[in-house]
Amino acid sequence: MIAKIKEFVNDVSKEMKKVSWPSKEQLKESTMVVCVTTVIFTGFIYIVDLIFHALVNKLFFNLM
């Protein structure tokens, strides 16, 4: 069991050396893209939710 764990750790170590890590500048740019995209989608979903909320209120609560 311990031999398998050691082999796994060694394999992970070898694979991590092959990884191409982004530079700080690339990481900052990618983070900004993710943040801006998240804000845009959040705003879109909020507006769609307001529209559906208004429609449901008009359809179901104005009938009573």
C-alpha positions in Angstrom: 0.0 0.0 0.0 2.8 2.4 0.9 4.6 1.5 -2.3 1.5 2.5 -4.3 1.3 5.8 -2.5 5.0 6.5 -3.2 4.6 5.6 -6.8 1.5 7.9 -7.1 3.4 10.8 -5.5 6.3 10.3 -7.8 4.0 10.2 -10.9 2.3 13.3 -9.8 5.6 15.1 -9.3 6.8 14.1 -12.8 3.6 15.3 -14.4 3.6 18.6 -12.5 7.1 19.3 -14.0 5.5 19.0 -17.5 2.8 21.6 -16.8 3.1 24.9 -18.6 2.3 27.5 -15.8 1.0 30.9 -16.8 2.9 34.0 -16.1 1.7 36.6 -13.5 0.5 38.8 -16.3 -1.4 36.0 -18.1 -3.0 35.1 -14.7 -4.1 38.6 -14.1 -5.6 38.9 -17.5 -7.5 35.6 -17.2 -8.8 36.6 -13.8 -10.1 39.9 -15.1 -11.9 38.1 -18.0 -13.5 35.7 -15.5 -14.6 38.5 -13.2 -16.0 40.7 -16.0 -17.8 37.7 -17.6 -19.3 36.8 -14.2 -20.6 40.3 -13.6 -22.1 40.4 -17.1 -23.9 37.0 -16.7 -25.1 38.0 -13.2 -26.6 41.2 -14.6 -28.2 39.3 -17.5 -29.7 36.7 -15.2 -31.0 39.4 -12.8 -32.8 41.2 -15.6 -34.3 38.0 -16.9 -35.4 37.1 -13.4 -37.1 40.5 -13.0 -38.9 40.0 -16.3 -40.2 36.5 -15.4 -41.2 37.8 -11.9 -43.2 40.6 -13.5 -44.9 38.2 -16.0 -45.8 35.6 -13.3 -47.2 38.3 -11.1 -49.3 39.7 -14.0 -50.5 36.2 -15.1 -51.4 34.7 -11.8 -52.0 37.5 -9.3 -54.0 39.8 -11.4 -56.6 37.1 -12.0 -57.7 37.0 -8.4 
